[in-house]
Amino acid sequence: MTRLSMVSLAIIVALSPSLAGAQGVEIDHKAVGCIVVGKYPKMNACFTPAANVARSRVYFRPEGTPSWYYVEMKSDQPCFSGVLPRPGKKLVGKKIEYYVEAQDKTFNPARTAEYGPVVVNSAQECKKQVPVAPFLNNAAVAVFPALPAGFVGAGIGTAAVVGIAAAGAAAVGTAAVVASNNNNDTTTTTAPVAVVTTTTTLPPAATTTTTTVPTAGNRPPFAVLTTIPDPPSGPTPLTVTFDLCKSTDPDGNPLSFFFNFGDGAQASGSCVQTHTYVASSSGDVRKAANFEFTGSVVDPSGASASRSRTVVVQPPPPPTTTTTTTTTTTLACKAPTITITAPTGCVNPNVFSTVNVDANATDSQKVSYALQYVGPGCGYTPAPVGSKDVVGPGPTYPTSFNLGATGCYRLLATALSACSSATASAAPVTFDYSYGCSGGPLRNLSPESRPLAWASDLTVKGRLQVVLNGSSVAFPAQGRAYGMAKLESRNRVEATLVESAGGAGTWRFDLKSEGQQLESLRVISGEVVAASGTSVTFRLRGVAGERVVFEFLSE
């Protein structure tokens, strides 16, 4: 490709700033038309309002590559910048597709259009009206999930490009780089940061742990992974819930969560993610599909840990030939009736490894059970755990289920008529599988005895002491945290800022229990800046000892 044709391709990139917005966040980015080979391209963008931005990234990929890669953007006053790895000589004349994405503090995304600048040998190959990307000679770049083909990993000196380790852990590198926001050839050389990763690989069926060595004085986090169902296997389509919420950081730092589901899909943000796997079959060839899942936790310094599980999805059953026999009878056919008789309360994991269930059905030949997991506080989207059919004349249809993670479970049951295709469904029963049970007879789980699930979102650098209803005490730090408490008819929340590094911010309290609302909200102390049916946000001055008190009624 000639120099003239390369520049002509670059002209198709829009030369005016790109503006994108979602839920109050706007992105102002001036698209580039050329990227210089062997240099670190620096993409600049401004966000409005900048205080609402929780995360910003530059996504990129070489022309013709199906997967996207990304780098995190960092504050580069007065705006933000993201430094890409160096394109190698094999990419000269080819496009590097990219776009800028930002996410506000309520996880609403905004992004620009996709652009396709051309890789050139020098900035002089671009015409005056085609902007060239600002670049750095040296930089330390963290690329996720790995360094794409065609890019050069190492910079000049000891600068390093770091990505996801072999087992899937996120290894984060940092570099303090400064460059002008206009499109010229100004470069700034910065001191590199060396990042080391260690990886331990076990057999596919075992759990794999990957840890990034942290900076001096910081200890890596500890990853804890649970799945529903456990083990994560079953017939297609298989829905699996992956939970990293019990992961901890020995230094008390907030953690970020990353999920690689093994089938090309990825997710981040919440510590709980649900994903559905599908296994297909072709002709008479039917084999189970195995997917290698990896979940990673990362602390603010870049230290990380990962856990892996093998998800086994059974293929769909082969087609069957159904023979229909028509029988004529003059006997009256009654519709079935069904009632679930157990369980109706709280099951203690210290006493029960399985739960026995039963239903009473009349005029039935089969009862089909379905068990769902609805999470701590019964407030999560139902996830299937298992199903069973019990065949017989009745009237009782007993069976049992193995239980996995603690929390709320919902039992459904349907009866099939003994003489027709008519069915009847029982009223669902919810029970609690918790270490807080007394271990005695099962007790009714009435709405008043349900636990209260809540979440804390603190932007101040410090730690709160949160007391709910005078007995439940938690100490959430900066970032997102979760807690449980006993639900009362009138609930009282007292939050005190016990640690603070200074600086104003906000604290948001969210109800996570299914169906619960902040009824009759009464603020006793604190400055409210926003409130909804399930959350209330207070402004904090960031002074240790600052106190927020409010009350609300349960539904």
C-alpha positions, 0 to 999 in steps of 0.5 A: 500500500502506498503512502498516498493510499494510506493517508486517503484511508485515514481521511474517512475518519471524522475530524470533528470531536466525537460527543457521546452521552448516557444518563448524564455523562458525555464524552468529548473526544477528537478522533485521530486518523493516523497512528505512528508505528513503534510509538505508544498512541495516547487517546485523550477524552474529556467527560462531563460531568467528570465527577460522575465517571466511575470507569473509562476505557479505550477499546481497540483491535487490529483490522480484521480481528474479531475480539476487542482489547482495552486499556484503562484511562487515567486522569490527565488534567484537565481530562483523561487519557489512555495509552495503547501498546506500540503497533509493530511494523506488520501493522503499517498500512492497516487500520487500528479500530477503536472507541472510547467508553465511560461508565458512571457511578450507577453503571450506565455506559456511554461510548463514542462511535468506532474509528479506524486510523491507519498505521503509518511510518511517520507523522509526516505521511498524514495530511494536515487535515488528518490528525495524528495520534499523540504518542509517547516513546516510553510507557508502561501499558496494561492491556486486557485481556492480553496483548493483541497480535501485531503489537509490541509488548516491551518498550524502551529500557525496562518498560513493560506491557502487562495483561491477563496471566495464563489462568485469567487473572488481571495483572495491572501495570501503571505509568504516569505519562503526560502529553498535550491534548492537541494532535501534534508529535509531542512525546514525554518519556516516563519512568517505567513500572515493572509488574511481575505475575506468577501463575500456577496451573492445575488439571482442568477439573481442579481450581486454579489460582493466579496471583499478581505480586503487589507493590511493597507493603500491599498484600494480594487479595484472597479469591473465594468462588462459589457456584450454583449449581455446584458442581456447575454441570447439567443439561443444556441450556445450563444457567450457572450463578458465579459468586465472588462476594466472599473474597477478601483483601487482607489490607481492607481495600475494595476489590474489583471483580472480573468474570471470563465465562470461557465461551467468549463472554466476559463481565465485570462490576458486580461480585455475582454474575449469572450466565447461561451455557448452551451445548449443541449437537450435530446429527448423531454426534452428541458430546458434552461441552466443557467451558473453563470459567475464570473469576478474578479479584483485583485490589486498587494496587493491581494485586489479584487472585483468580479461581477457575471451574470447569463447566460441563454442559450436556447436549440436548437429547436425541429426537424420539419418535412418539407413538400416540394412542387414543383411548376413548372413555366415558369416565369423568376426568377430574383436574388434579389438585396439589399442595406443597407440605414441606419445607416451610421454614428455615433449614440449618446447614449444620444439621441438614446436607439435603432437604426433604420435600413433599407434596399432596396431590389428588387425581394425579399420576406425576408431580414435577418439582423445581428448586430455585435459588433466590440468594441472600435475603430472597432478593436475587433473580431466581436461578435454577438449582435442580428439578425432579419428577416423582411418578405414582398414584399419590396422594403423597409425592416425597423426594429430596434435593441437595443444597449448595450456597446458603440463602433463600430457596424457592420450591415449585411443584406441578401435578399432572392429571391421571387421565388427561394432560391437565396440570395444576401448580402449587403455591410456591414455598420459600425457605431459608438455608442459613447458619442462623437457624436454631436446628430445631423443627422447621419454622414458618418463614413469614414476611416479618421474619425475612432478613433485610439485605442491604448495600453500601456505596461510599465515595469518601476515602474511609470507613463507616460503622453501620448499625441496623435496628440496634443489633446488626453492625457492619464496617463498610469501606470506600466502594461497594459493600453488602450486609444483612440484618433482621427486618423489623416493622420500623427499621432504624439505620445509624451510620458514623464515619469512623475513619476518613482520609479527608475530602467530601463525598457521598454515601448511598444506602440501597435495599436489596431484599426482593419487594422491600421499599423505603416506606415512610422514610424519616431522616433524623440526621444527615443531608439528603441529596437523592432518594428513591423507593429503594435507596437514599443518598447523603452528602458527607463532609468527610470528617471523622465522627460525622453521623447519619441517622434515618428510619423507614417502615418495612413493606 
